[in-house]
Amino acid sequence: MIKPTISVDKVRRAVYGCYNRPVTIRLSLGRNKYVTFPATINGVYPSLFTVLPQDKNFLGKTAYSYSEILCGRVKITAKSGRAGKA
């Protein structure tokens, strides 16, 4: 069993630190396929956070759970040089 080095609370605080700031979201779609898009985190809730994509034609999911960051499915990079959880 792999011991986690970061907790969900730490991820939640890091995402809240990027609230209402421009970020880059990188989603893993499986089999080495990724989607990267600019967005803004517009909602932080106890179990999930919501993302507002800058691209109007983006049809992907816009709500993600903190466990998706822990699993590596979602990566958030702040554009100001500060990383939320990269």
C-alpha positions as CSV (number, residue, x, y, z in Angstrom):
1,M,0.0,0.0,0.0
2,I,1.3,3.4,-0.9
3,K,1.3,6.0,1.9
4,P,-0.1,9.3,0.7
5,T,2.3,12.3,1.1
6,I,-0.4,14.9,0.8
7,S,-3.8,15.1,2.3
8,V,-7.1,16.2,0.9
9,D,-7.1,19.2,3.3
10,K,-3.8,20.4,1.8
11,V,-5.2,20.0,-1.7
12,R,-8.3,21.9,-0.7
13,R,-6.3,24.8,0.7
14,A,-4.1,24.9,-2.4
15,V,-7.1,25.0,-4.7
16,Y,-8.7,27.7,-2.5
17,G,-5.4,29.7,-2.9
18,C,-6.1,29.7,-6.7
19,Y,-9.7,30.9,-6.3
20,N,-10.7,33.5,-8.9
21,R,-7.3,33.5,-10.5
22,P,-6.3,32.4,-14.0
23,V,-5.0,28.8,-14.0
24,T,-4.2,26.2,-16.5
25,I,-6.0,22.8,-16.1
26,R,-4.5,19.6,-17.5
27,L,-6.8,16.6,-17.6
28,S,-5.6,13.1,-18.1
29,L,-8.0,11.2,-20.4
30,G,-6.1,7.9,-20.1
31,R,-3.8,6.1,-22.5
32,N,-1.4,9.1,-22.6
33,K,-4.1,11.5,-23.8
34,Y,-4.3,14.9,-22.2
35,V,-6.4,18.1,-22.6
36,T,-5.0,21.4,-21.4
37,F,-7.0,24.6,-21.2
38,P,-7.0,28.0,-19.5
39,A,-9.6,28.5,-16.9
40,T,-10.6,30.2,-13.7
41,I,-11.6,28.4,-10.5
42,N,-15.0,29.9,-9.7
43,G,-16.3,27.7,-6.8
44,V,-14.7,25.9,-3.9
45,Y,-16.9,23.5,-2.0
46,P,-16.2,20.9,0.7
47,S,-16.1,17.9,-1.7
48,L,-15.4,19.5,-5.1
49,F,-14.4,22.6,-7.0
50,T,-15.8,24.1,-10.2
51,V,-13.9,25.5,-13.1
52,L,-14.9,28.1,-15.6
53,P,-13.1,27.4,-18.9
54,Q,-11.9,30.4,-20.9
55,D,-12.8,28.6,-24.2
56,K,-16.5,29.0,-24.9
57,N,-16.5,25.8,-27.1
58,F,-15.1,23.6,-24.3
59,L,-17.6,20.8,-23.7
60,G,-15.7,19.0,-20.9
61,K,-16.6,18.5,-17.3
62,T,-16.3,21.6,-15.2
63,A,-16.5,20.2,-11.6
64,Y,-13.8,18.1,-10.1
65,S,-13.2,16.5,-6.8
66,Y,-10.1,16.9,-4.7
67,S,-9.3,13.2,-5.0
68,E,-8.9,13.6,-8.8
69,I,-5.9,15.9,-8.0
70,L,-4.5,13.3,-5.6
71,C,-4.9,10.5,-8.2
72,G,-3.2,12.6,-10.9
73,R,-6.2,12.9,-13.2
74,V,-6.3,16.7,-12.8
75,K,-3.4,19.1,-12.5
76,I,-3.7,22.8,-11.8
77,T,-1.0,25.3,-12.5
78,A,-1.4,29.0,-11.5
79,K,-0.5,31.4,-14.3
80,S,1.1,33.9,-11.9
81,G,4.0,31.5,-11.1
82,R,2.4,30.1,-8.0
83,A,1.3,26.5,-8.3
84,G,-1.9,25.3,-6.7
85,K,-1.1,21.7,-7.1
86,A,1.0,20.8,-10.1
